[in-house]
């Protein structure tokens, strides 16, 4: 009985360290994206060429999707730490293009309000996912096909229809989906740690992969809130 109690305490400490490092990498990704956006906005000619060419802009979007997919946790084959880190950094830099567009289109106060609104929402959902005993697996199962439909809708609207109404509807669905995924991903992070608890050599790779999941949740929620409630520059 005493051994079990000690093991549980150590397990809890290990999980807390794992989650803390995951959030640290998430913050590193956000910092890289913000810096990338700032540098791109300072280089106005390059920024103009990127956003004025829809196929180039959405090409970057597709590269991001492929990178995100390659960073998913594969239980049968976990790549080395550096592979995950390089992909994560490249992904964060490319996401800076989206950040730059946001910075160019929206009023600064709208960006601040969207950020201030997203942070507590994200935090509450993450805490719920971390603490609840309810199985949230269904959220992940339901979200996957919806996300495929959303990607197709985003590409079609961006390249063909260019409808503000469709963009608004997409943003509402994205906000709902990634709100659910935030709770689901936090619960999944706990499950991932417990599954690989006795394999510390893969923890660094798993931390980066899990950080990307939370990074995606936060970014998509933030941009959706901004698209729904934000005010465009005159």
Secondary structure as GFF3:
##gff-version 3
##sequence-region A 1 234
A	DSSP	alpha_helix	2	42	.	.	.	ID=ss1
A	DSSP	alpha_helix	44	52	.	.	.	ID=ss2
A	DSSP	alpha_helix	54	70	.	.	.	ID=ss3
A	DSSP	alpha_helix	81	105	.	.	.	ID=ss4
A	DSSP	alpha_helix	108	131	.	.	.	ID=ss5
A	DSSP	alpha_helix	137	156	.	.	.	ID=ss6
A	DSSP	pi_helix	157	161	.	.	.	ID=ss7
A	DSSP	alpha_helix	164	195	.	.	.	ID=ss8
A	DSSP	three_ten_helix	200	202	.	.	.	ID=ss9
A	DSSP	alpha_helix	203	229	.	.	.	ID=ss10
###
